[in-house]
Amino acid sequence: MSGVNGSAAPAAVDPAPSTSAEPTGRADEGRCRACPHPWAEHGALDARFCDATFAHSHDRGCICRPVARRA
């Protein structure tokens, strides 16, 4: 299918996140590679932020919120 002025139409973009073996912010010893918090204390948003921070070598602040510890 042609786009404007006969150019090729842009390829469709898959909005789903990749599930390939990309670098992860989780280190083998259970620590996060992007922030000083244990990986087990990361919520879904924290984990995604830290994964992206590590994968793209960003130097940005931490968004992790403390998780209440169970007694």
Secondary structure, DSSP 4 states (H G I P E B T S, - for coil): -B-GGGPBPPPP---SPP-SS---SB-TTSBBSSSSSBGGG--HHHHHHHHHHHHTT--------PPPPP-
